[in-house]
Amino acid sequence: MCADDGKSQVKQPEQQGETSDHYDPFVGLANALEDWGDSDGKYRFKVFEVNHLFLPPVNQFAALLGLKLSPSFMLKMMESHSGLSHGLSKGSIANLTGEKGISRKSAEQFRDWFMSVAEPMKAIFDVPESALIGRAEQVRSNASNWLSVAVGVAFTGSPAVKGPPPTELRPLLQFVKKRAQQDIELFELARAFVKAKQVGHDERTVHWHIIKPYWQKNSLVPQAQLDAMERFPSNKGEWHELEAEKRVPLLAACLHLMFDFYLHMISAYEVGCVMQIEASEETLRARPWLLCRALSSFTDKEGKPTTCFGALLRELQGAASVLHGKPIGERDFARYIPIDSDPSNPSYESDSDRHYNVLKKWRSHQDLPSFERLELFITNVSRPVQPADNRPLVILCKIAIGLDGFVKQLAHQALNDVRNITQVAGVFEDVLARYPVYYQHHLDKQLEQAANS
């Protein structure tokens, strides 16, 4: 259940030269072709990820938004963004990170194309940031991928591209950079302990007492949950010997750690969004924004919605009433949902019933909408004010849907360990009920920065 089992797995990197402040990842990429080659003469692009709760892989967070960052998806985006075609076949793209690999000719073609696409980024690649990526790559921290994403977002604000990066991302990017730096330091410390053989019977395992100070300093996990991790069994055998009742507090501790990064990321983004539309500190402090209110009602003990997305839809219905200057009931709210009509297969339901039935399914985590359908829905809801960009609200909807799926997946795993659905539900409610703490943390930071600027 808990990916770290109270510990973090530290992969020993291959020996490399010391990383200087002048680390250049572009030179590294140009010289990396031989590293891709295997004994069978094929070339495979090496992607590494560490299942680490403190800083999870980029792909795990992307999955929360329903994104699958496959090679084909990423290359398609880069082609569209740069206007340069990589010229690789679909088969070569699939084999690039797969078992089959690609030929040296295709590998050289990919490398040369990637270097051309990346060339404009050199102008905005910050030296301290590039040095951090070099350190992260040495110790195999997920920070290298997260910092690369941060650089990519900064790239959208360069003169070569249209306009600055979305300002609502500023709190999130600040958090990512700080957490990435701490993760690098943690892995460097871990490697030092491994090297000195001060970590016990398994030299690749860094015990909780080494990791705990980083959680205390950089997370919002309650101290009691961090202390509980010290009692976590050292192996699966000991875990299975525990009575179900004794597993509950350990499960709770694991989930608090597991959700810490996600709650930080989501709340930082929501704070960034609300600060683009509300300047009054008094208003910002007095009334949290949509997702914060939704999660508060979702974890409320009485009369709560059954899903995070259902709770957010309720908040959007209330916001629509304010925007339109009149109370909007559920059926009227449901009419904002775009419905496809098929003349060759007419529906025997009334239009009102069709819209309302879709709304009920959405609330129950069924037949969930695509990004495009959510965009149309949010556009209809917000039509009176016609905001320049509806994407932040659409992304908040995708986050709520992603949280529902994440909770459902983890709850299914948790029930294998604690066969009491009430206890499991209570643990998840307690974890998500801390979202306002994260929201307030990032709001305080941003208001302080605004006051000092």
NORURBEL-V513516 format. One record per pair of residues at least 12 apart in sequence whose C-alpha atoms are under 10 Angstrom apart, sorted by the first residue. I is the first residue (numbers start at 1). J is the second residue. D is the distance in Angstrom with one decimal. If there is no record, write none. Layout:
I/J/D
I/J/D
//
This chain:
1/251/7.6
1/254/7.7
1/255/8.7
1/258/9.8
1/410/7.8
1/411/9.7
1/413/6.6
1/414/6.6
1/416/9.2
1/417/8.1
2/53/8.7
2/232/9.7
2/250/9.0
2/251/7.5
2/252/9.8
2/253/8.9
2/254/5.3
2/255/7.3
2/257/8.6
2/258/7.5
2/410/9.9
2/414/9.6
3/51/6.8
3/52/7.2
3/53/7.1
3/254/8.3
3/255/9.9
3/257/9.9
3/258/8.2
4/51/7.7
4/52/6.6
4/53/6.8
4/54/9.5
4/208/9.5
4/254/8.6
4/257/9.6
4/258/9.3
5/208/9.4
5/229/8.5
5/232/6.9
5/233/7.5
5/234/7.3
5/235/7.9
5/236/8.8
5/239/9.7
5/250/9.9
5/254/8.1
6/53/9.9
6/206/9.6
6/207/7.5
6/208/5.9
6/209/9.6
6/211/9.1
6/212/9.5
6/226/9.6
6/228/9.5
6/229/5.7
6/230/7.2
6/231/8.6
6/232/6.0
6/233/7.9
6/234/7.8
6/235/9.9
6/250/9.6
6/253/9.5
6/254/7.9
6/257/9.7
7/52/9.2
7/53/9.7
7/205/6.9
7/206/6.2
7/207/5.3
7/208/5.3
7/209/9.0
7/210/9.1
7/211/7.7
7/212/9.6
7/229/9.0
7/230/9.6
7/232/9.2
7/234/8.6
8/50/9.3
8/51/8.4
8/52/6.6
8/53/8.3
8/54/9.1
8/187/9.3
8/190/9.0
8/204/8.9
8/205/6.4
8/206/5.9
8/207/7.2
8/208/7.8
8/210/9.7
8/211/7.9
9/50/8.0
9/51/8.1
9/52/7.7
9/187/9.7
9/190/9.3
9/203/9.9
9/204/6.4
9/205/5.4
9/206/6.9
9/207/9.3
10/50/8.4
10/51/9.9
10/52/9.3
10/139/8.4
10/140/8.2
10/141/8.9
10/187/7.1
10/188/9.7
10/190/7.0
10/191/7.3
10/194/8.7
10/203/9.1
10/204/5.6
10/205/6.3
10/206/7.1
11/50/8.4
11/139/7.6
11/140/6.8
11/141/9.0
11/187/9.2
11/190/9.7
11/191/8.6
11/204/6.8
11/205/9.0
12/138/9.1
12/139/7.1
12/140/7.9
12/187/10.0
12/190/9.9
12/191/7.4
12/194/8.8
12/195/9.6
12/203/9.9
12/204/7.5
13/137/8.5
13/138/6.3
13/139/5.8
13/140/6.4
13/191/9.2
14/138/7.8
14/139/8.8
14/140/9.5
15/138/8.1
15/139/9.8
16/137/9.8
16/138/7.0
16/139/10.0
17/138/8.8
18/134/9.2
18/135/8.6
18/138/8.7
19/131/6.9
19/132/8.8
19/133/9.5
19/134/6.1
19/135/6.1
19/136/9.7
19/137/9.6
19/138/8.0
20/127/10.0
20/128/9.8
20/130/9.6
20/131/6.5
20/132/9.5
20/134/8.2
20/135/8.7
21/127/6.6
21/128/6.6
21/129/9.1
21/130/7.8
21/131/5.1
21/132/8.4
21/134/8.9
21/135/9.7
22/127/6.5
22/128/8.4
22/130/7.7
22/131/6.5
22/134/9.3
23/127/7.7
23/128/9.0
23/129/9.5
23/130/6.1
23/131/5.3
23/132/8.7
23/133/8.4
23/134/6.2
23/135/9.0
24/122/9.2
24/125/9.3
24/127/8.5
24/130/6.6
24/131/7.8
24/133/9.3
24/134/7.9
25/122/9.6
25/125/9.7
25/130/7.0
25/131/8.9
25/133/8.0
25/134/7.3
25/137/10.0
26/114/9.7
26/115/7.3
26/118/7.9
26/119/8.3
26/121/9.5
26/122/8.1
26/130/9.9
27/115/9.4
28/134/9.5
29/111/7.7
29/112/9.8
29/114/9.0
29/115/7.9
30/108/9.6
30/111/7.0
30/112/8.1
30/114/9.4
30/115/7.4
31/111/9.7
32/45/9.6
32/111/9.0
33/45/8.8
33/104/8.7
33/107/7.5
33/108/7.5
33/111/7.7
34/104/9.6
36/96/9.8
36/97/10.0
36/101/9.2
36/102/9.8
36/104/9.5
36/107/8.5
37/101/9.0
37/102/9.3
37/103/9.2
37/104/8.0
37/107/9.2
38/101/9.0
40/100/9.8
40/101/9.4
41/101/8.9
41/102/8.8
41/103/7.3
41/104/7.7
42/95/9.8
42/96/9.6
42/99/9.4
42/100/7.4
42/101/5.2
42/102/5.3
42/103/5.4
42/104/6.8
42/106/9.9
42/107/8.9
43/95/9.0
43/96/7.4
43/97/8.9
43/98/9.8
43/99/9.7
43/100/8.6
43/101/5.1
43/102/5.1
43/103/6.1
43/104/6.4
43/105/9.6
43/106/8.7
43/107/6.5
43/108/9.7
44/95/7.5
44/96/5.3
44/97/5.4
44/98/7.0
44/99/7.8
44/100/8.0
44/101/4.8
44/102/6.6
44/103/9.1
44/104/9.8
44/107/8.2
45/71/10.0
45/95/9.1
45/96/5.8
45/97/5.2
45/98/8.4
45/101/8.1
45/102/9.2
45/107/8.7
46/96/8.9
46/97/6.7
46/98/9.5
47/97/7.5
47/145/9.6
48/137/9.4
48/140/7.4
48/141/8.7
48/142/8.0
48/144/9.9
48/145/9.1
49/140/7.8
49/141/7.6
49/142/6.0
49/143/9.7
49/144/9.8
49/145/8.6
50/140/7.7
50/141/6.9
50/142/6.3
50/143/9.9
51/141/9.9
51/142/8.8
52/141/8.9
52/142/8.2
52/183/9.5
52/258/9.1
53/254/9.2
53/255/9.9
53/257/6.6
53/258/5.6
53/259/8.4
53/260/8.3
53/261/7.6
53/262/9.9
54/142/9.8
54/179/8.1
54/180/9.2
54/182/9.2
54/183/7.1
54/186/9.6
54/211/9.3
54/214/8.7
54/215/7.6
54/218/9.2
54/219/8.6
54/257/7.6
54/258/7.9
54/259/9.6
54/260/8.0
54/261/6.7
55/141/8.4
55/142/6.6
55/143/7.3
55/146/8.9
55/176/9.0
55/179/7.1
55/180/7.1
55/182/9.2
55/183/6.7
55/184/9.8
55/258/9.7
55/260/9.6
55/261/6.8
55/262/9.6
56/141/9.6
56/142/6.9
56/143/9.0
56/146/9.4
56/258/8.9
56/261/7.7
56/262/9.1
57/141/9.2
57/142/5.8
57/143/8.5
57/145/7.8
57/146/8.0
58/142/7.6
58/143/9.1
58/144/10.0
58/145/6.8
58/146/6.4
58/149/8.6
59/145/9.7
59/146/10.0
60/262/9.8
61/261/9.2
61/262/7.4
61/265/9.1
61/399/10.0
61/402/9.5
62/402/9.6
63/399/9.9
63/402/7.6
63/405/9.9
63/406/9.2
64/262/9.1
64/398/7.9
64/399/6.5
64/400/8.9
64/401/8.1
64/402/4.5
64/403/6.7
64/404/9.3
64/405/7.9
64/406/7.1
65/371/9.7
65/395/7.6
65/396/9.2
65/397/9.1
65/398/5.5
65/399/5.6
65/400/8.8
65/401/7.9
65/402/5.6
65/403/8.8
66/370/9.3
66/371/9.2
66/398/7.4
66/399/8.7
66/401/8.7
66/402/6.8
66/405/9.7
70/93/9.7
70/94/9.0
70/97/9.4
71/93/6.7
71/94/7.3
71/95/9.5
71/96/7.9
71/97/7.6
72/90/7.9
72/92/9.9
72/93/6.2
72/94/7.1
72/96/9.6
73/93/10.0
75/88/9.9
75/93/8.5
75/114/9.4
78/114/8.9
78/117/7.5
78/118/9.5
79/113/9.7
79/114/9.8
79/117/8.3
81/117/8.9
81/156/9.5
81/161/8.6
82/116/9.1
82/117/6.2
82/118/9.1
82/120/9.7
82/160/9.5
82/161/9.2
83/117/8.8
84/113/7.8
84/114/9.5
84/116/8.4
84/117/7.2
85/113/7.8
85/117/9.6
86/106/9.9
86/109/7.5
86/110/6.4
86/111/9.4
86/112/8.9
86/113/5.7
86/114/7.9
86/116/9.9
86/117/9.5
87/106/9.1
87/109/8.0
87/110/8.3
87/113/8.7
88/106/7.2
88/107/9.5
88/109/8.1
88/110/7.5
89/106/9.5
92/106/7.7
92/107/9.3
92/110/9.9
93/106/9.7
93/110/9.5
96/110/9.4
118/152/9.9
118/155/9.9
120/155/8.4
120/158/8.7
120/159/9.5
120/160/7.4
120/161/9.9
121/151/8.3
121/152/8.2
121/154/9.1
121/155/6.3
121/156/9.7
121/158/8.3
121/160/9.2
122/155/9.6
123/155/9.3
123/158/8.6
124/151/8.2
124/152/9.9
124/154/7.7
124/155/7.0
124/157/9.4
124/158/7.2
124/159/9.8
125/148/9.9
125/151/7.0
125/152/9.5
125/154/8.8
125/155/8.5
126/151/8.4
126/154/10.0
129/144/9.7
129/147/7.3
129/148/8.9
129/150/9.4
129/151/8.2
129/177/8.7
129/181/9.5
130/144/9.2
130/147/8.5
130/148/8.8
130/151/9.1
132/144/7.6
132/147/8.0
132/177/9.6
132/180/8.6
132/181/7.1
132/184/7.9
133/145/8.0
133/146/9.0
133/147/6.6
133/148/7.5
133/180/9.3
133/181/9.3
133/184/9.0
135/181/9.4
135/184/7.0
135/185/9.1
135/187/9.8
135/188/8.6
136/180/8.5
136/181/8.5
136/183/8.4
136/184/5.6
136/185/8.9
136/187/8.4
136/188/8.8
137/184/9.1
138/184/9.3
138/187/9.6
138/188/8.9
139/183/10.0
139/184/7.3
139/185/9.4
139/186/9.7
139/187/6.2
139/188/6.5
139/189/9.9
139/190/9.2
139/191/7.5
140/184/8.6
140/187/8.0
140/188/9.7
141/180/8.4
141/181/9.8
141/183/6.9
141/184/6.1
141/185/9.6
141/186/9.2
141/187/6.8
141/188/9.3
142/180/7.7
142/183/8.0
142/184/8.5
143/176/8.6
143/177/8.3
143/178/9.9
143/179/8.1
143/180/4.7
143/181/7.2
143/182/9.0
143/183/6.7
143/184/6.7
144/180/7.9
144/181/9.7
144/184/8.9
145/180/9.4
146/173/9.5
146/176/7.1
146/177/7.9
146/179/9.6
146/180/7.1
147/173/9.1
147/176/7.6
147/177/6.6
147/178/10.0
147/180/7.1
147/181/9.2
149/173/9.4
149/176/9.6
150/169/9.9
150/172/9.6
150/173/6.5
150/174/9.3
150/176/7.8
150/177/7.7
151/173/9.7
152/165/9.7
153/165/6.3
153/166/8.6
153/169/8.9
153/173/8.9
154/166/9.5
154/173/9.7
166/272/9.5
166/273/9.5
166/392/9.8
167/269/10.0
167/272/7.1
167/273/8.2
167/275/9.4
167/276/7.7
168/268/8.8
168/269/6.5
168/270/7.9
168/271/7.7
168/272/4.0
168/273/4.8
168/274/8.1
168/275/7.6
168/276/6.7
168/392/8.3
169/265/9.9
169/268/8.0
169/269/6.0
169/270/9.0
169/271/9.2
169/272/6.0
169/273/7.8
169/392/9.9
170/268/8.4
170/269/8.0
170/271/9.6
170/272/6.6
170/273/9.6
170/446/9.3
171/264/9.9
171/265/8.8
171/267/9.0
171/268/5.2
171/269/6.5
171/270/9.1
171/271/7.4
171/272/5.8
171/273/9.5
171/442/7.2
171/443/8.9
171/445/8.5
171/446/7.1
172/264/8.1
172/265/5.9
172/266/8.0
172/267/8.3
172/268/4.9
172/269/5.4
172/270/9.0
172/271/8.9
172/272/7.5
172/442/9.0
173/265/8.9
173/268/8.6
173/269/8.9
174/268/8.9
175/218/10.0
175/261/9.6
175/264/7.7
175/265/7.4
175/268/7.6
175/269/9.9
175/442/8.9
176/261/9.4
176/264/9.3
176/265/7.9
176/268/9.8
178/218/8.8
179/214/9.8
179/218/7.4
179/219/9.2
179/261/8.9
182/214/7.4
182/215/9.8
182/217/9.6
182/218/8.0
183/214/8.5
183/218/10.0
185/214/9.3
186/206/10.0
186/210/8.5
186/211/7.2
186/213/9.7
186/214/7.3
187/206/9.4
187/211/9.5
189/206/9.3
189/210/8.3
189/211/9.3
190/203/9.9
190/204/8.8
190/205/8.4
190/206/6.1
190/207/9.1
190/210/7.7
190/211/8.5
191/203/9.4
191/204/8.5
191/205/9.7
191/206/8.6
193/205/9.4
193/206/7.5
193/207/9.9
193/210/9.0
194/206/7.5
207/230/9.3
207/234/9.6
208/226/9.4
208/227/9.9
208/229/7.6
208/230/6.7
208/231/9.9
208/232/9.4
209/227/10.0
209/229/9.6
209/230/7.8
212/226/7.1
212/227/8.7
212/229/8.9
212/230/9.1
213/226/9.6
215/257/8.6
215/260/9.6
218/260/9.9
219/256/10.0
219/257/8.5
219/260/6.7
219/261/8.0
219/264/8.5
219/438/9.5
220/256/9.0
220/257/9.0
220/260/6.8
220/261/9.3
220/263/9.4
220/264/8.5
220/434/8.9
220/435/9.9
220/437/7.9
220/438/7.2
220/441/8.9
221/253/8.6
221/255/9.8
221/256/6.1
221/257/6.5
221/258/9.7
221/259/9.1
221/260/6.6
221/261/10.0
221/431/9.3
221/434/9.0
221/438/9.9
222/253/9.0
222/256/8.1
222/257/9.5
222/434/9.6
223/253/9.9
224/249/10.0
224/253/8.3
225/249/8.2
225/250/8.1
225/251/9.8
225/252/7.4
225/253/4.6
225/254/8.0
225/255/9.4
225/256/7.2
225/257/8.2
226/250/10.0
226/253/6.8
226/254/9.0
226/256/8.8
226/257/8.2
227/253/8.6
228/249/7.3
228/250/6.4
228/251/9.6
228/252/9.0
228/253/6.3
228/254/9.0
229/249/9.3
229/250/6.8
229/251/9.5
229/252/9.7
229/253/6.4
229/254/7.5
229/257/9.5
230/250/9.5
231/249/9.9
231/250/7.8
232/247/9.1
232/249/9.8
232/250/6.5
232/251/9.4
232/253/9.3
232/254/9.2
233/250/9.3
239/417/9.1
240/417/8.3
242/417/9.7
243/417/9.5
243/418/8.9
244/416/9.9
244/417/6.8
244/418/5.3
244/419/7.3
244/420/8.7
245/417/9.8
245/418/7.4
245/419/9.4
245/420/9.3
245/423/9.3
246/418/9.2
247/414/9.9
247/417/7.3
247/418/6.8
248/414/9.3
248/417/8.6
248/418/6.7
248/420/9.6
248/423/7.5
248/424/7.8
248/427/8.0
249/427/8.6
251/414/7.6
251/417/8.6
251/418/8.5
251/424/8.7
251/427/7.9
251/428/9.8
252/423/10.0
252/424/8.7
252/426/9.3
252/427/5.7
252/428/7.8
252/430/8.4
252/431/7.7
253/427/9.3
253/431/9.2
255/410/8.9
255/414/9.8
255/427/8.1
255/428/7.6
255/430/9.7
255/431/7.0
255/432/9.7
256/427/9.1
256/428/8.9
256/430/8.8
256/431/5.8
256/432/8.8
256/434/9.2
257/431/9.4
258/431/9.7
259/406/9.9
259/407/10.0
259/428/9.8
259/431/7.5
259/432/8.2
259/435/9.7
260/431/9.0
260/432/9.8
260/434/9.6
260/435/9.3
260/438/8.8
262/403/9.3
262/435/9.9
263/403/10.0
263/431/9.6
263/432/8.2
263/434/8.6
263/435/6.2
263/436/9.4
263/437/9.5
263/438/6.6
263/439/8.4
264/435/8.4
264/437/9.6
264/438/6.0
264/439/7.8
264/441/8.9
264/442/8.1
265/438/9.2
265/439/9.8
265/442/9.7
266/291/9.1
266/292/9.7
266/396/8.4
266/399/7.6
266/400/9.7
266/435/9.0
266/438/8.9
266/439/8.5
267/291/8.6
267/292/7.9
267/435/7.3
267/436/8.2
267/437/9.2
267/438/6.1
267/439/4.8
267/440/8.4
267/441/8.7
267/442/7.0
267/443/8.7
268/438/8.0
268/439/6.8
268/440/9.5
268/441/8.7
268/442/5.7
268/443/7.8
268/445/9.8
268/446/9.3
269/392/8.8
269/395/9.6
269/396/8.8
269/439/9.3
269/442/9.1
270/288/9.6
270/289/7.5
270/290/8.4
270/291/7.4
270/292/8.2
270/392/8.3
270/393/9.3
270/395/9.7
270/396/7.6
270/439/7.8
270/442/9.3
270/443/9.3
271/284/9.2
271/288/8.9
271/289/7.9
271/292/9.6
271/438/9.9
271/439/6.8
271/440/8.6
271/441/9.6
271/442/6.7
271/443/5.9
271/444/9.7
271/445/10.0
271/446/8.2
272/392/9.6
272/442/8.8
272/443/8.4
272/446/8.3
273/289/9.0
273/392/6.6
273/393/8.6
273/396/9.6
274/288/8.7
274/289/6.6
274/290/8.9
274/392/9.5
274/443/9.6
275/289/9.8
275/443/8.7
275/446/8.7
275/447/9.1
279/447/9.9
281/443/9.6
281/444/9.9
281/447/7.4
284/440/9.8
284/443/8.2
284/444/10.0
284/447/9.3
285/440/8.2
285/443/8.1
285/444/8.9
285/447/9.8
288/436/8.2
288/439/8.1
288/440/8.5
288/443/9.5
289/315/9.3
289/439/9.3
290/311/9.4
290/312/6.8
290/313/9.4
290/314/9.5
290/315/6.1
290/316/7.4
290/318/9.8
290/319/8.6
290/393/9.1
290/396/8.7
291/308/8.6
291/309/9.1
291/311/8.4
291/312/6.1
291/313/9.7
291/315/8.0
291/316/9.5
291/393/9.5
291/396/7.0
291/397/8.6
291/399/9.1
291/400/7.8
291/435/9.4
291/436/9.6
291/439/9.7
292/312/9.0
292/315/9.9
292/433/9.6
292/434/10.0
292/435/6.9
292/436/6.1
292/437/9.7
292/438/9.5
292/439/7.1
292/440/9.7
293/311/8.4
293/312/8.0
293/314/9.9
293/315/7.4
293/435/9.6
293/436/8.3
294/307/9.6
294/308/6.8
294/309/8.2
294/310/8.4
294/311/4.8
294/312/4.9
294/313/8.3
294/314/7.7
294/315/6.3
294/316/9.3
294/400/9.1
295/307/9.2
295/308/6.3
295/309/9.1
295/310/9.9
295/311/6.9
295/312/7.7
295/400/8.8
295/429/9.4
295/432/7.0
295/433/7.0
295/434/9.2
295/435/7.2
295/436/8.3
296/308/9.6
296/311/8.8
296/429/9.7
296/432/8.2
296/433/6.2
296/434/8.7
296/435/7.8
296/436/7.5
297/311/6.6
297/312/9.1
297/314/9.6
297/315/9.5
297/433/9.1
298/310/8.4
298/311/5.9
298/312/8.8
298/429/8.1
298/432/8.7
298/433/8.4
299/311/9.7
299/425/9.9
299/426/9.1
299/428/8.7
299/429/5.2
299/430/7.5
299/431/9.1
299/432/6.9
299/433/5.7
299/434/9.5
299/435/9.9
300/429/8.2
300/430/9.8
300/433/8.1
301/426/9.7
301/429/8.9
305/363/8.1
305/364/9.2
306/363/7.4
306/364/6.9
306/365/9.1
306/404/9.5
307/362/9.2
307/363/6.4
307/364/6.6
307/365/7.1
307/400/8.4
307/401/8.3
307/403/8.9
307/404/6.2
307/405/9.6
307/407/9.7
307/408/10.0
308/363/8.3
308/364/9.6
308/365/9.2
308/397/9.2
308/399/9.1
308/400/5.3
308/401/6.9
308/402/9.0
308/403/7.0
308/404/6.0
308/405/9.7
308/407/9.8
308/432/9.9
309/362/7.5
309/363/6.2
309/364/8.5
309/365/7.7
309/368/9.9
309/396/9.2
309/397/6.6
309/398/8.4
309/399/8.4
309/400/4.8
309/401/5.4
309/402/8.8
309/403/8.4
309/404/7.2
310/359/8.9
310/360/8.6
310/361/9.5
310/362/7.0
310/363/4.2
310/364/7.1
310/365/8.2
310/397/9.8
310/400/8.6
310/401/8.9
310/404/9.6
311/363/7.9
311/400/8.7
312/363/9.2
312/396/8.6
312/397/7.3
312/400/7.2
312/401/9.5
313/333/9.3
313/334/9.9
313/359/8.8
313/362/8.9
313/363/7.6
313/397/8.3
313/400/9.6
314/330/8.9
314/333/9.6
314/363/9.3
316/333/9.0
316/378/9.0
316/381/8.1
316/382/9.6
316/393/9.5
316/397/9.9
317/329/7.9
317/330/7.6
317/332/9.4
317/333/6.2
317/334/9.1
317/381/8.4
318/333/9.5
319/381/8.8
319/382/8.9
320/333/7.9
320/378/9.9
320/380/9.7
320/381/6.1
320/382/7.0
320/383/9.5
320/384/9.2
321/333/9.0
321/381/9.5
323/381/8.5
323/382/7.2
323/383/8.7
323/384/6.6
323/385/7.4
324/381/9.0
324/382/8.7
324/383/8.9
324/384/6.7
324/385/9.2
325/384/9.7
330/355/9.9
330/356/7.5
330/359/8.6
330/360/9.7
331/352/6.7
331/353/8.1
331/354/9.9
331/355/7.5
331/356/5.7
331/357/9.4
331/359/8.7
332/352/8.2
332/355/9.0
332/356/8.6
333/355/8.9
333/356/8.5
333/359/8.7
333/380/9.8
333/381/8.0
334/352/8.0
334/353/9.2
334/354/8.9
334/355/5.3
334/356/5.2
334/357/8.4
334/358/7.7
334/359/5.8
334/360/9.0
334/377/9.4
334/381/9.8
335/351/8.4
335/352/7.1
335/353/9.6
335/354/9.0
335/355/5.6
335/356/7.4
335/358/9.8
335/359/9.1
335/377/9.1
335/380/9.0
335/381/9.4
336/355/8.1
336/359/9.8
336/376/8.4
336/377/5.7
336/378/7.9
336/379/8.6
336/380/5.4
336/381/6.1
336/382/9.7
337/354/9.8
337/355/6.5
337/356/8.8
337/358/7.9
337/359/7.7
337/369/9.7
337/373/8.0
337/374/8.2
337/375/10.0
337/376/7.6
337/377/5.1
337/378/8.5
337/379/9.8
337/380/7.8
337/381/8.7
338/355/8.0
338/358/9.6
338/373/7.0
338/374/8.8
338/375/9.8
338/376/6.7
338/377/6.2
338/378/10.0
338/380/8.6
339/351/8.9
339/354/8.0
339/355/7.0
339/358/8.7
339/373/9.2
339/377/9.8
362/401/9.1
363/401/9.6
364/404/9.8
365/401/7.5
365/404/7.5
365/405/8.2
368/398/9.7
368/401/8.0
369/397/9.7
369/398/9.0
369/401/9.4
370/398/8.9
371/391/9.4
371/394/7.2
371/395/8.4
371/397/9.1
371/398/7.6
372/394/9.1
373/394/9.5
374/390/9.7
374/391/9.4
374/393/9.1
374/394/6.0
374/395/9.1
374/397/7.8
374/398/8.6
375/389/9.9
375/390/7.0
375/391/7.2
375/393/8.6
375/394/6.0
375/395/9.3
375/397/9.9
376/390/9.4
376/394/9.4
377/394/8.9
378/390/6.8
378/391/8.8
378/393/7.2
378/394/6.8
378/397/9.5
379/391/9.7
379/393/9.7
379/394/9.5
403/432/9.7
407/425/9.5
407/428/7.4
407/429/9.9
407/432/9.7
408/428/10.0
410/424/9.8
410/428/9.3
411/424/6.8
411/425/7.7
411/427/9.6
411/428/8.0
412/424/9.4
414/427/10.0
//
